[in-house]
């Protein structure tokens, strides 16, 4: 199991410049518990004249506006220690205080599923997710998910939205993701993701020869016809992927990609868009492209690799409580390591 490292250890400063203080997160204070929520937020002049229910929706965006309005009416959300009506307008610099008991936020059931935990403390869990595990329950995947496993490992996660998840990776992508264990940590990590200050590095293998690294800055939205797919299309959400070539083979390239944004299928869509689809991607590269003269070993390996060759190898973040910059690493899973080794022996560059 990999160990947490100082962010200064082996990642160049130029690659690790996204870790910044999250001012909104730093303004929050709370007890370190998931069941009893106690938050404070100091307003400033930017909120002058705005209604308190609108302000609360901006400050605590993980909750619905209706839920926050209910808490205001019930006296659970106070302004300078006093109850107010939802239409109360701010004159700036008030202190908002939110004190509530959280109800269960998920109906999913706990399941005793082993987790590869890279790091855990009272605030966060960093997990190396295996290939084939769905992160969150959905249609056709009501059990066996990461959420089911988390509910067994840490039962209080049931009182957090999405069981503490702040980001996801695809079912057939392996590697690292971080989960919050209390609401303060969930807020802080969500703010880091919004500010693009979470460092996410992926290893991948693509068809074709990429000459040099670069940046793909293309918007992504749902495919208009095939609703399973995402696509680069005008009007989509901003999506930015930075990448470097790590290893060249005769007909393939091993690449490292860093996400600046986190759109659905982002890496898979971006590399398919520039003409370098991922090996094994059943959605964006449904047909195996076999090189002419491929050996039986290479043929068997490529045809047997049934998932996208994508692994979340490194994760960097600022700890929500201590503010320490932390990075975590996860070794390649066996199938990915075997794919690379076969390419090194059976498809080596001239």
VEXTIPA-217237 format. One record per atom (N, C-alpha, C): residue in one letter; x negated, y negated, z. Coordinates in steps of 0.05 Angstrom, whole numbers, plus 5000, padded with zeros to 4 digits. Each point is the difference from the previous one (the first is absolute). Layout:
! residues N
aXYZ ...
//
This chain:
! residues 350
x498350245000 x501749765000 x498249755000 x500849814983 x498449764998 x500449835025 x498049835006 x500149825023 x500449724991 x501249835017 x500249724995 x497249885000 x499649814982 x497449874997 x500349705002 x497949865006 x500049714998 x500349934970 x501549794994 x500449934972 x497549904987 x498049945016 x497549904989 x498150234992 x500850245005 x498150224998 x499150064971 x501950064982 x499250094974 x501749894978 x501649805005 x501649874980 x499049734994 x499249934976 x498949744994 x501949785007 x498949785010 x501749775007 x501849914977 x499050024976 x501649914977 x502450184996 x499950245009 x502350194998 x501849995024 x499149885021 x501550015025 x500649715010 x500949844981 x500549725008 x503049945003 x501650215002 x502949965002 x500950005029 x498350075019 x500850015028 x499949725012 x502449895005 x500249735011 x501950015024 x499949795017 x501849995022 x502849964990 x502050135012 x502849964993 x501249815021 x500349754992 x500849805020 x502850065012 x501850094982 x502750065011 x499950235019 x498350204994 x499850235018 x498749925026 x498049824999 x498649925024 x501749835018 x502249884990 x501849845016 x501950175017 x500250264993 x501850185014 x498650115025 x501550035021 x499150165023 x502250195007 x499350245009 x502150195007 x498850215019 x501850145013 x499250235015 x499350234981 x498150175008 x499250224983 x501950245003 x502449974991 x502050215002 x501949994977 x501050224991 x501950004978 x502849965010 x500750095024 x502850005009 x500949725009 x498449865016 x500749745009 x498449794984 x501549834986 x498749804983 x500049735013 x497649885004 x499849735011 x498149844983 x501049824984 x498449844982 x500349715005 x497949854995 x500149715000 x498749894975 x501149774991 x498849874976 x500249705004 x497749864996 x499849725003 x500649864973 x502149844998 x500649864976 x498249764996 x499949894976 x498549764994 x501749824982 x498849794990 x501549794985 x501350114974 x499050224990 x501150114975 x502850105003 x500950045025 x502750105005 x502049785007 x499249755001 x501749785009 x502549994982 x502349985012 x502549974986 x501350264990 x498750225003 x501150264991 x501650135022 x502150154991 x501650145019 x498550235014 x500650055025 x498550195015 x500450294989 x502450064989 x500350274989 x498350044975 x499749784985 x498350024976 x497150025007 x499249855021 x497250015009 x499450285010 x501850125016 x499650265012 x499650214977 x501649974979 x499850194977 x497349984986 x498749765001 x497449974988 x497850105019 x500349955025 x498050085020 x500050305004 x502350125003 x500250295005 x501550134977 x498750014977 x501350094975 x500550304999 x499050155019 x500550295000 x502950055009 x501349815012 x502850035009 x501849854981 x502550104997 x501949874982 x500949745013 x500949824982 x501049745010 x502450045018 x501750194993 x502450055017 x499250105028 x498050185001 x499250105026 x498849775017 x498449834988 x498849775015 x502249815009 x502049954982 x502249825008 x501550125023 x500450265000 x501350135023 x498549975025 x497350034999 x498449965024 x500149715010 x500149814982 x500349725008 x502649965015 x502250114989 x502649975013 x500150135027 x498550235003 x500050155025 x498149895021 x498549794992 x498149895019 x497350155002 x499550184981 x497550155000 x497749844986 x500849814984 x498049834986 x500449725010 x498049905015 x500249755014 x498249794987 x500749745003 x498449784991 x499249845025 x497449995005 x498949875024 x501450115025 x500650274999 x501150135023 x503049965003 x501349874981 x502949955002 x501550134977 x502450105005 x501650104978 x501049784982 x500250054974 x501049804981 x501950154981 x501349844983 x501750114979 x498350044975 x500950194982 x498450054976 x499549754983 x501949815001 x499749764983 x498349785013 x498950055024 x498349815013 x497649934982 x499449744997 x497849924983 x497549935016 x497850084990 x497449965014 x499049724997 x498949895022 x498649744997 x497050045001 x499250254997 x497150064998 x498850075027 x498150185001 x498350065023 x501550155022 x502450104995 x501350175021 x498650275001 x500550145022 x499150275003 x502450194997 x499850194981 x502150204998 x499350245017 x501950115014 x499550245017 x502150204992 x499150244994 x501950224993 x499650235019 x502150085014 x499850225019 x502450194994 x499450244990 x502150184993 x499150295006 x502050175003 x499550295001 x500450114973 x498150144989 x500250114973 x501550265000 x501850034981 x501450264996 x498450164980 x500750254998 x498650174981 x500449894972 x497849984984 x500049894974 x500150214978 x499950255007 x499950214979 x501750245010 x501350134981 x501650245006 x498450254994 x497649974990 x498350234994 x499450165025 x499550254997 x499550175022 x497050065003 x499050025024 x497150075004 x499550284991 x497750044988 x499150274991 x497150035007 x499450245010 x497250065008 x498350064976 x499149794987 x498450024976 x497249895006 x497950164996 x497349905006 x499349754985 x498649815013 x499149764988 x496949985002 x498849914979 x497149955000 x499649715009 x499749975026 x499749735011 x497149915001 x499449794985 x497349894999 x499449835024 x502049865010 x499649815022 x502749955013 x500049985027 x502549935014 x499349865026 x501649795006 x499949875026 x502849925008 x500449825019 x502749945009 x501649844980 x498749904979 x501449824981 x500350114972 x498150164990 x500050094973 x499250304998 x500850124978 x499150274992 x499149984971 x497650094994 x499050024973 x500050294992 x501450064978 x500550284992 x498850054973 x498950244996 x499150094974 x502250184990 x501749894982 x502450154990 x499250214979 x500950245003 x499450214980 x501649974975 x499150124978 x501550014975 x502750155005 x502149904989 x502650145002 x501849915022 x498949845019 x501749905022 x501449744992 x502650005001 x501549754996 x499749835025 x499749744997 x499649825023 x502649955015 x502149934985 x502549935013 x502350174990 x501950095017 x502250164990 x501749854980 x501050144980 x501849894980 x501650224988 x501349934978 x501750204986 x498350244992 x500750235009 x498650254993 x497650055018 x499349815018 x497750045018 x500949915028 x501750155013 x500949935026 x498350115022 x498250194994 x498350125020 x497250044989 x498150065018 x497350054991 x498449754993 x501149775007 x498749744993 x498149915022 x498549804993 x498249885020 x501749885023 x502349884994 x501649895021 x500950225020 x500850234989 x500850225018 x497750095018 x497650004988 x497650085016 x499449795021 x500349744993 x499449785019 x502050015024 x502550064994 x502050015021 x499450215021 x498750224991 x499250215019 x497449925015 x498149884985 x497549935012 x500349775020 x501749804993 x500449775017 x502949925000 x501650125018 x502949975000 x501049715000 x498549825013 x500949725001 x500149864973 x498750134980 x500149884973 x502950004989 x501850155012 x502849994991 x501349735004 x498949845018 x501149745006 x498949784983 x498250074981 x498849814982 x501250034972 x500349784986 x500950024972 x498150174984 x501150194984 x498450194984 x497950155017 x500750045025 x498250155018 x497249895002 x499849734996 x497449875002 x498449984974 x501150104978 x498649984974 x499949714992 x497749924989 x499749734988 x499350014971 x499150234990 x499550044971 x500250304995 x500150074975 x500350284992 x498050084978 x499650264996 x498650104977 x501750224988 x499750054974 x501750194986 x499750285011 x502150164996 x500050285009 x497550154992 x499249974975 x497750164990 x497449844999 x499949785015 x497549865005 x499150075028 x497550075003 x498950065027 x498749765012 x499550015026 x498449795012 x501249845022 x498949775005 x500449845025 x502449824999 x501449995022 x501949795006 x500249955029 x500849765008 x500149925028 x503049985008 x500550095025 x502749995011 x499949855027 x501949825005 x500249855025 x501450175021 x499249965026 x501250145022 x501849825017 x499949744995 x501849815014 x500649774981 x502049845007 x501049804981 x497949784996 x498649935020 x497949794996 x498050084979 x499150265002 x498150104980 x501350014972 x502650074999 x501350024974 x500249724987 x500749795016 x500149734990 x497249914990 x498050055016 x497349914993 x499050134975 x500450264998 x499150144976 x501549924975 x502749965003 x501649914978 x499149724990 x499249835019 x499049734992 x497450034985 x498350185009 x497450044986 x500550104971 x502050174997 x500650104973 x501149774983 x501749845011 x501249774986 x497849814991 x498049965017 x497849824994 x497850134984 x500550254992 x498050154983 x497450045015 x500150025026 x497550035016 x499550285010 x501450194989 x499550285006 x498450124977 x497650115006 x498250114980 x500850294994 x500850054975 x500850274992 x498450094975 x498450205004 x498250094978 x500850294993 x500250044973 x500950264990 x497950114981 x499650275001 x498450144980 x502050134980 x499349994975 x501750124979 x498350094977 x501150194985 x498850104975 x501949954978 x499049884978 x501749934977 x498950134975 x501850024981 x499250094973 x498649764986 x497950064985 x498749804984 x497549885013 x498649834985 x497549885010 x500449715005 x500149935025 x500249715008 x497149905001 x499549784986 x497349904998 x499049865025 x501749835011 x499249845023 x502549945018 x499449905023 x502249925019 x501449754991 x502249945014 x501549764993 x502449985018 x501949834992 x502549955015 x502450034981 x502050145009 x502550024985 x502049835015 x501049794987 x501949815012 x502550004982 x501850195005 x502450024983 x502450065017 x502249874995 x502450045017 x501350274996 x501250115021 x501250264999 x502949995009 x501750144986 x502850035008 x501050274991 x502550075009 x501250264993 x500350024970 x499450244989 x500350044971 x503049984993 x500649854978 x502849954994 x501650254991 x498650214991 x501450244990 x499550235018 x497450065005 x499350235018 x499749905028 x502050045017 x500149885026 x498150135020 x498750224992 x498050135016 x497449834999 x499649874977 x497549864995 x500149705008 x497649905005 x499649715001 x498549934974 x500049744993 x498749924975 x499049715003 x497949944984 x499149724997 x502049864982 x501449805011 x502149864985 x500249715010 x500649814981 x500449735009 x502249985021 x499749835019 x502049975021 x499650195023 x498050174998 x499550185022 x498649865023 x499550155022 x498649895023 x497049994994 x498749795010 x497149984996 x498650255010 x498150104985 x498550245007 x497149974991 x498150035019 x497249964994 x498450235010 x498450124982 x498350235006 x497149944991 x498150015019 x497249964993 x498750284999 x498150044981 x498950274998 x497149994991 x498550215007 x497250044993 x499650284990 x498350034980 x499350274990 x498050125019 x500550255009 x498250135019 x498550234987 x501250134980 x498750244988 x501250054972 x498350034980 x500950044973 x499550294992 x502050124986 x499850264989 x500349974969 x500050224986 x500149984971 x502849904991 x502150095013 x502749924991 x501749895023 x498749955023 x501549915024 x498349805015 x501349855018 x498549815017 x501150025029 x498150005018 x500949975029 x499849715007 x502149905012 x500349725005 x500749955030 x499249775011 x501149915025 x501649754996 x502450005010 x501849784997 x500849885027 x500149745001 x500849865025 x502649854994 x502050055017 x502649874997 x499949735013 x500849804984 x500649735012 x502949985007 x501750134984 x502850025006 x500750305003 x502550065008 x500750285004 x502650074988 x500249984974 x502550074986 x500350304996 x502450094997 x500550294995 x498550104976 x498550215004 x498450134978 x498049814988 x499149805014 x498449784988 x497650104984 x498350165013 x497550094987 x500750184976 x501950175003 x500850184978 x501149844976 x501649805006 x501249844978 x497849824987 x498449885016 x497949824989 x498150154982 x499050235009 x498050144984 x501250124975 x502550095002 x501450104977 x500449774979 x500649765011 x500449774982 x497649934984 x497650025013 x497549934985 x498950234984 x501550235000 x499250224983 x498350215013 x499950005027 x498450205014 x501750135022 x501850184991 x501850135019 x498550185019 x501250055023 x498750175021 x500350304992 x497950155005 x500150294996 x502250115019 x501650174989 x502050145017 x502649855005 x500249754990 x502449845006 x502450114984 x501950125013 x502250134987 x502149804989 x499849755009 x502049804992 x498949834977 x497649905003 x498949814981 x498150134979 x499150255006 x498450154981 x501050295000 x502450054990 x501250265003 x498750234984 x498349934980 x498750204985 x497050005006 x498950245004 x497150035005 x498549944974 x498149825001 x498349944977 x497450165002 x499950224986 x497750185003 x497849924980 x497549955010 x497849934981 x499450234981 x499349934976 x499250204980 x497650165011 x500150264998 x497850175008 x499850035030 x502249955015 x499950025029 x499550295008 x498450045021 x499550265011 x502650115013 x500050275004 x502350125013 x500449895028 x497749945014 x500249895027 x501349725000 x499149834981 x501249744998 x502950014993 x500650184980 x502850034992 x501850085023 x499150205015 x501650105023 x500349785022 x497849855004 x500149805021 x501949774993 x499949914975 x501749784992 x503050094999 x500550244990 x502850094999 x501050075028 x498250075018 x500950075027 x500249765019 x499149764991 x500149765017 x502849874995 x501850055018 x502849934996 x500949745014 x498149855009 x500849745013 x498049794991 x500849755003 x498249784991 x497450015016 x497849974986 x497350015013 x499549735013 x501349975023 x499949745014 x499950055030 x498049875014 x499650055028 x499449735014 x501549945021 x499549765015 x497750045019 x497649924991 x497550085014 x499249825023 x500849754999 x499149815020 x502249805006 x500249935026 x502049825010 x498749805019 x500349754995 x499049795019 x502149825009 x500049935026 x502049835012 x498949875024 x501549805010 x499349875025 x501950115021 x498850115022 x501650125020 x502149805011 x502550085002 x502149815008 x499749895028 x498650145018 x499749905027 x497349875005 x497950154993 x497349915006 x498849814979 x501350004976 x499049844977 x497450104989 x499150245009 x497650114989 x500450094971 x498149944983 x500150094972 x499150305000 x501750174989 x499550285001 x500350124972 x498350204993 x500450154975 x500050295007 x501550154983 x500350295004 x499550134973 x498950245000 x499550154976 x501250285002 x500850114977 x501150274999 x498650154978 x498850235005 x498650154979 x501950094978 x498950054977 x501750114978 x501350275009 x502550044993 x501150275004 x498750204981 x500450255005 x498650214986 x500649994970 x502549954992 x500650014971 x498649774985 x499949775013 x498749774987 x497050044998 x498850105022 x497150065000 x499350214978 x501750204998 x499550214980 x500249894972 x502049824995 x500349884973 x497549854992 x499049835019 x497649854994 x497650184995 x499750215016 x497750184996 x500250144973 x502350084992 x500350144974 x499349804977 x500949755003 x499349804979 x497049954999 x498750015023 x497149965001 x498550224986 x501150245001 x498550234988 x501050064972 x502649964994 x501250084975 x500649774981 x499749765009 x500649774982 x498149775005 x497550075007 x498049805007 x499449834975 x499549745005 x499349824978 x497450084986 x499849934975 x497550074985 x497749845012 
//
